[in-house]
Amino acid sequence: MGEDLPGWIIPILNWMETTWINDLMLGPRWSWPIFETLHFTGMCLLFGPLIIMDLRLLGFERLTIPSAAVHKLIPLTIFGFGINLVTGIGFVFGNPYRYAMSNMFLFKSILILLAGANVLYFWKKAMPVLDGIGPHEDAPTSIKLVGLTSLLLWTGVLSFGRLIPYFGTG
């Protein structure tokens, strides 16, 4: 197992299999299903508000929903991401070789990093611009691109994550 992996990662994967997290994930029969349920709940808490925020950023319902009201959903999104981060780490520790050899997991991880960069850009560049416009004004095109990028990246994260069990490894 892991013949196609770079040699430097094998000791890390072996170590992951010896941790208490691996024992938690693979020991009790209920652990993996509970983590799956929490992961799905986290996805709902992440993607539901995110879709609303990104669509509003793109201009949908701008005349009826003020942008400040939509930004109140940010803590819910962060909470959902936190749940998914913790449960996702549990999955990787529970079966490290499978995830290390999964192209779908690799693509998902890359998209999460890109989405994180998009979030940082949003906070540093887009939020000051949004703070300077009225609650029902249309965002500039450059800011709309941040919302579109977010929608595309997180849809990719969701899609590749869902494909992990079906495409297996490699």
N, C-alpha and C positions, 0 to 999 in steps of 0.2 A: 504494500500500500504506500502511495506517495512517491513512486519511482520517478514521476514526471516533475516533481517539485524541486526547487533549488535546495541544495544541501544545507544551507544556513537555517532554513525554516523547520527542518525535521526536529531538532532539539526543542524548539518552541512548541511545536504541536505535541510532542511526547510529554513535555511538561504540563501542557494544558490538560492532558488526559489524566494527570495525577492530582489535580486540584480538587478542592471541596466543591467548586462550582460544577465540575464534571460529575462528581458523586451525587450532588443534588439533582442534576438534570437526568441522570441515568438510574439513580437508585430507586426512589419511590415511583410507583407506576403513575401517580397523579401529577408529577412535576411537569413533564413535557406538555400535557394537555392544559394545565393551568397557565404555563408560560405562553402557549399558543393563544389562549383566551385573552390574556393580558395584552399580548402583542396586537391582536385584532382590535381590542378596546383602544389601545394607544394609537393605532392607525386611524380609527374613527375620530379620536380627539385631535389628531394632527391634521388629517386631510379635510375633515368637515370645515373647520374654521379657515384653513388655508385656502380652500377653494373659494369661500366667500370673500376673503380678503383679496385674493388675486383677481377675481372677477371684478370686484369693486375698483381695484387699482386700474384695471383695463377700461373702466368706464361704465360697466353694467350697473344699473339702478343708481347712478350718481345723483339723480334729481330727487330720489326718495330716501336714500340712505347716506347720511353724512359719513365722511371717511373716518372721523374720530370715533364714531360708534363701532365701526368695523375693527379698528385697532384695539378695542377692548378685548377682542378675541385672542390676542397674542399670548397671554399667559396660558390659555387652554391649549394652544398649539405647542408651546414649550413643554407643558406637562405631558402631552401625548408623545412628543419626541423623547422625553426622558424615560417614559415607560418603554418605548420601543428600543431605546438604547440599552437599557438594563436587560430586557428580555432577549434582545438580539445577541448580546454578549453571552447570555446563558446558552443560547442555541449553538453558538460557535464553540464554546467550551465543551458543550455536550457531545459534539461530533466534529472536532477540529479538522480532521483530514478531509472530510466531505466538503466542508466549506472552503478549505484551502485549495481544493482542486476544482471548485465550481466556477465556471466562467460567469454564470448568472450572478453569483455572489460578488465576484470581482467587479462586474459592471454596476451592480447595485451600490457597492462601496464607493466607486468612483463618482457616481451620480450624487451620492450623499455628500461627498466632499465638495463637489461643484455647487450643490444646493446650499451648503454652508457658506461658501464664498459669495453666493448670490445674496444670502441673508445679511452677511457683513456689508456688502455693497448697499443693500437696502437701508441699513441702519446709518451708515456713514454718509451716503450721497442722496438717497431718495427721500428719507424722512425729513431732512432739512427743507427740501423743496416742497414736500407735501405740507409741512407746517406753515409754509408761506402762501399757500393758496386757500381759497374759501372751502367750506365744508362740502359744497355741491359742485365745485369746479372740476373740470376735466384735467387729469394729470397730463403733463407733457409726454410726448411720444417716448422719450428716453426712459421715463419712469414706467410707462406702460410695458416697455420691454422687460423690465425687472419682474413684473407680474407674470408676463407670458413665459419668461424663462423659468420662473418658479413653478408654474403649472406644468410645464413640460418636464422639468427635472424630477419633480416629485411624482408625476405620473410614471416616469421611467423607473424610479425607485420602487414604487408599488408593483409595477409590472415585472421587473426582474426579480424582485423578492418572491413574487407569487410563482415564478417559473423555476425557482431553485429545486423544489421537490420533483419536478417533472423532467428536468434536464440532467439531473444527477451531477456527476463530476465530469470535468474536462470539456 
